[in-house]
Amino acid sequence: MTLGKSSGGWRSGCCASVLTTLSSNRVLKALLPTLCLALVLVYGLADKLRNFVASVFIPQYHFPYAVALCFAQVLVSISALTLLHVLNLVPLRRYSRPLGEKMLVSSICSSIHAVLAMWAKANSSNVGLFPLLLPLLPVATLGFSLSQKLASSPSLHTSAPISILGGTSFVVSASQGLSGVGLLEYMYAPLALILHSLSLTCLAKAFEAERRRPPEAQASVFDLYYTQLVNQSGVLGLLWLLHPQSPWLVLSHSNWQSLLFHGYLLAILLLGTLLDFLVGASALCVSPFAAALLHSARQLVQPLLQLL
């Protein structure tokens, strides 16, 4: 795909300058906690809606094809960014192989995590361990961030209370017991947790590497996210071809004549696109720890609220 060059206003320093402006303005600084809370609420509601639609769509239409759903979502994300670029709303550079190689680890980890998370949604009777481990995502992400010596790593005053909260939520949820957890879930859930935290860390690592380059050669946040999506399309496309649930099997066992089928499928893909972008943008513009906190906020608080 050939896309135009990014304008200077959308360079990788854009997010940092915006955050600096927000911090220097007293009114906006006072509203920042409210805006963060609103973002968490919007993300939580969108995630809950997506899970509800998936819980109806997958069993009703017998569509438990995790790899196919993840591949389709990546294509929708690429199409959305490309459309915004055509409308001159989001400037993008053409795909760069050197940048794609830098994003390869993050793309592979993100692709496999997406498949495992979708597998959990497709097997609704075996999802107990995935939400149980999710409060530990900020802790795991913090560990990877410190090991990579990221400049965006949070301070001890921020990370310590969140880590304690995550551990407490995990203990409270685990004490309530689990039922119907299969052997595959005991392998997939911890692997998904590690891959997600690693993908967020590698994404932020690539962004920090870009910021050390000359300003005219720096890739923007959207360039990095677009590059990761293109990499993911290749990884997931290859995985789909090698998977027993081949493209021919998926396409032949789908109810393409039903408008309701298309509506459910489109809702799942669009909501997933929005959720993934919010997490990716948080990792790039703020920190991987903030992205992990956004993704797991509902699971962090919910067990504690049940005790009240």
N, C-alpha and C positions, 0 to 999 in steps of 0.2 A: 504494500500500500504506500502511496506517495502522498505525504502530507506536508503542508507548509511549515516553515520555521516558526518557532515560538517567538512572540514579541518580548521585548525586554521587561515589560511589566509583569509577565507571567514566569519569570525566571525563578530559579530555586530559592532566591532570597526573598521572594514575594511573601511567603508565609511568615518568615521571621520578621519582616518589616511590619506586616499587619499585626502580629502579636505584640511587637514593640509599641505600635501606635495605641493598641488597646490598653496596654499597661500604663502608658503615659497619660491617657485621658482619664480623669478621675471618675467621670460619670460612667464611662464604658467599663472601667475597672470595677466599679461597684456592681454593675449589671452582669459582669462576667460569670460569677457563680450561678446566677439565675439562668443565663444562657446555657451553661454547661448542664444544669439540671434539666432544662427543657430538651436539650439534645439527647440526654440519657432517656428521658421519658418517651420521646419520639422514637428512638431506636428500640426501646423495650416494647412499645406498642406495635411497631412494624414487625419486629421479630415474632411477637406473639401471634399476630395476624398471619404471618407466613407459615408458622407452625400449624395453625388451625386449618388454613387452606390445604396444606400438604397432607394433614391427617384425614381430610375429606377426599382429596383428589386421588391420592395414591391407592388406597384400598378400593375406592369406588370404581376406578377405571383400570385397576390392576396394572399400575405403572411404577413398579419398584426399581426403576433403572437409574441408579445413582450416577453412573458415569455419563449417561446421556443427558441427564438433567444439568449436571455441572458443565458439560461441554456447551449445551444450549445457552446457559446463563452467561458464560464467557463471551459467546458470540453476540448476545444481546448487549452486553456491556461495551464491547468493541463498537458495535453499531451505534450505540447511544453517544459515545465519545466522538465517533466520526461525524455523526449528524450535527452535534454541537460545534464541531470544527468547521463544517461546511456552512453553518449559519453564522460563522465568525464570533461565536460565543466562547469557544475554548480553542486557542491556538495550539497546534501539535506539530512536532517534528515527525519526519518519516522514521520508520523503524530502523534503528541502528544496531548492527550486529555486535559491535563492541559493548554497547550498553546492554544489549540483550544477554550477552555472556555474563556481565556483572550481576544481572538480575536472575540468572538461571537457578541458583540455589533457592532463592525466595520463591520463584515460580513453581519449582518442583514441590517444595514443601507445602505451598498454598494449594496446589492442585490435589495432592494426595489428601490433605486435610479436608478439602471441600468434598471429596468423594466419601471419606469416612463419615463426615457429619451428615451428608445426604443419605448414606446407608442407614444411619441411626434413625432418621426420619422415615425412611421407607420401611424399616422394621420396627414399627411402633410398639411391638410387645417386648422389644429388647433395647430400651433406651435409658434404663435406670442409671447406668454408670457414667454416661456422657454428661448429663447435667450435674451429677454428683461431683465430678472432677473439675467442672468449669470454674468454681471459685478459686481454684489453685492456678488458673491461667495467669493472673497478674504476678504471682510469686515466681512461676517458671519464666515468664518474660523478663522480670527483673533480674533473675539469675543470668540469663543469656545476655542481657544488656550490659551488666557489669563485667561479664567475661569478655565481651567485645569492646569494652571501654568506650561506650557511646557517650557523646557529649550531652545527649538528651536524657541520660539516666536521671531518675528522680532523686531528690535528697532523702536522707534517712528519716526526716520528720514527716515526709509524705509516704514513703514506701513502708515504713514499719507499721503504722496503724492499719494500712490496707492489707498487708501481709497477715497481721493478726486477725483481721476481720475475715480474710479468706480462709485461714486455717480453722477459725471458729465455725464458720458456715459449713465447711467440709465435715467437721466433727459432728455438728448438729444433724446434718443430713444423713451421715453414715449411721448415726445412732438410731435413726428411725427405721433402718433396715432396708434391704433390697429384695426384690422378688423377680423371678424370671430372667435373671441375667445369664446369658449364654457365654460359652467359652470364647467365641469370637469377640464379644464385647470387652472381655477382660484384656484382650490384646489390642483391640482397635482404640478404645477410649484413651488409655495413656499415650498411645502413639499419636493420636489426633491432638492431644494436649501439647505434646512436645513439638510436633510439626507446626502447629499454629503459632506458638511462641517463637519458634525459630524463624518462621517466615516473616513475622512482624519485625524481628530484630534485624534480619538480613535486609529487609526493605529500608529500614532507617539507616543501616550501615551504608547502603548504596547511595542514599540521599546525602549523607555526610561526606562521602567521597566526592560527589558531584560539587558540593559547595567549596571544596578545596581547589577546584579547577578555575581557570580564568572566567570572568563573568560572561564573556561572549560564547564560551563553549559549554556552559552549564546547562544541564537538562532541567526542565521545570518539574513540578510535582505531577502535573498531568502527563508529561512525557514519560516519567518513571512508571506511573500507574498504567499507562497505555502499553508500554513495553512489557510490563509483567503480564498484562492480559494477552498480548500476542504470544508470549512464551507459553502461557497456560493453555491457549488454544492448541498449540502444537503438542504439548504433553498430554492433554486430555484426549485429543484426537487420536494420537497413537495408542493410548491406553484403551480407548473405545474399540479400536480395530482389533486389538489383541485380547479384549475381554470376551468371555463366553456369551455375554449379552451383546452380540454384534449389532451394528447399525441396521442390518436387514431384519434381525429379530425384533428390534425395538420398533422400527417403522411399520412392520407388518402386524404387530400386536397392539396397535394404538387406534383409538376411536377418532380418526381425523374428521369424520363426517359430523360429529357433534360440536355445535357452537359452545356448549357449556364446557366441553373438554378443552377447547382452545382458551376459553376465559379463565379457567382454573390454572392452566399451564402458564398463560401469560402473566397472571397475578403472581405465581410463584417465582417466575424468572425476573420480573420487574422489582419485586420486593427484595429478592436476593441481590440483585444488582445494586439497589440503593444501600442495603445493609453492608455489603462488602466495600462499597466506595467510602462510606462513612468510617469504617474501621481502617481502611487503607489510608485515607486522608488524615486521620488522627495519628497514625503511626508516622507519617511523613511530616506533618505540620507541627505536631506536639512531641510525641514520643511513643515507642512501642508499648510502654507501660500504660499510658493513657488509652491507647487503642484496646489493650487487653481489658482494662477496667471498664471501658464502654461496652465491650462485648459480653462481659460477665456480670454487669452491675445488677441485673435482676436476680441472678442466682446467688450473688453475694448477700443481698439484703433479705430475700424471701424467707430463708430458713429462720433467720432471727426474728422476723415479723411474726412468724407462726408461734413463737414462744411467748409473745406478748398477750 
